Amino acid sequence: MTIHLILILLLLGHVLGDFYLQWKTMADKARNEINKKKKLIWLSIYNSIYHLVVVGIFFAEVRFSLHGLLMVAGVCIAHVLINWAVKHIPSKRLIATQLLNVFAIIVFWWIWVDCVSLREHGALRQFIGRFNNSPEGLLLIMLGLLWALKPISELIAKGEIWDFNKDDKDAKIQTPDKAQKDSGKMIGYLERILVFFLLINGEFTAIAFVITAKSIARIVELGNSKKPLSLAEYYIIGTLLSITSVFVITFLLGLI
């Protein structure tokens, strides 16, 4: 469990530092600085937040040592280099960035995992232990849920899993407006939360009811649309991508 927990900590620090503790304006400005080679003020802030989160979560549970420092430093340096490298990729930049970061985390964990050890009374485990007898298991659930929400939402919204924006080039096809996309984003969050907890509890039949309830809620909206078939295709693909992503995450983390 020690080896497993250290990897969970690195992945948890990454997803929190790269998605949840960064605000959109700063992320957009940092990305613009990379692309146009401007002053790296916002990029420096972005990277500093990421590094503080990763280092803080890691050493809250892992004893301070040279090998531990090398492990977490490697993850942070790789993150900076990957963000610079992906600007040369013409498309699918976000998914490429995340895959490369996860790969780097696994590599540095694998190299030095036998040389580091957990604190006897880790801060995170002590806090979580007040609510759960298995803090390691709860950390793994937290990791899965965090990956299933904002990262998947951004991948779907940016069309990196499926290119919805190509439909906008065809005047015959109607896609949702901004208000519909915003409400769809929130619905997707709630949908993935429900599906995630149903999956890890083995309630596979109940997932069908979630999909059915969402479909019924969309009937009225589709009925008022000028091109209901176009919107129906958009919603069906989005729903399947959303639910499939939760299945993939829970499977990869060994939660099902």
Steps between C-alpha positions, in 0.01 A plus 500: 500500500799731563608495135142541386433793734807696387382479138151610608652803677693608188194462276280678754744791519510519120125512443445754780791719391425484128121538507328586826735759654552696180251758375405521134625854434847418631516173307400676176759775551770245584417306185513823297845580642629160388360533148615861442823485706400797715614578854438189707324667794175304492675180400731535800202544733327202339806276543566625854150403612539158339837439667379611844198270482696195381782550753257577785284191448801275441696597812189508716516120482857414392809537716734773377804346329727558203326232292158639588620845398633362171169326432282805554751733328499275195120515482499880528778555245335257257175695534673824393680335207185323379303828500767652277523197272128459426478845337651335194214249482234622251202344680396293802739702718314454828470123474865475389606715797313285750620169356861618503471634855349177630771302321771720657346457845498121462862500377637709790291302749635172362864617510508612863204334671719242679711779647223699670270423791179635649479704817374301795226755563431666164290816512259393225450149638438632850241749375321255270522224761254695712231433240608166359681190628695475175655841412693343209176376345330835547795681340468271198127578473575872526758467222254320272223752563729799441618357168142423396377856551696803376768328285241296310274805471782699338596218266140472380445879480819552297399222261817301570318171548243576231509808275158661545618828347526347154120502494498881522652517152188342357211748492252215482597373844385667820717476812420633849549870579715624789219480759420145397868402517535652849198311629622187324836534677331506842276208404812310391662560839196368687468209258860389547477532880194273507647249254833496685349410838257253344791328326724466804204357693416252224158653424526452123125478442441839663727664243237425234248702700738797510536492121123463457424792733742723309347395167148584618614842621637574152181404313327835552810693393540289189132543419538879498808487280492575127738212436433246778695221332819709498471585868404142583822376340699762691345402835525125440870518413569729798316270740678188375840671520424620853388161630768303316770723650380410851512129415857537370620696805345264756639199312855642474501587872375154592179630657283250309 
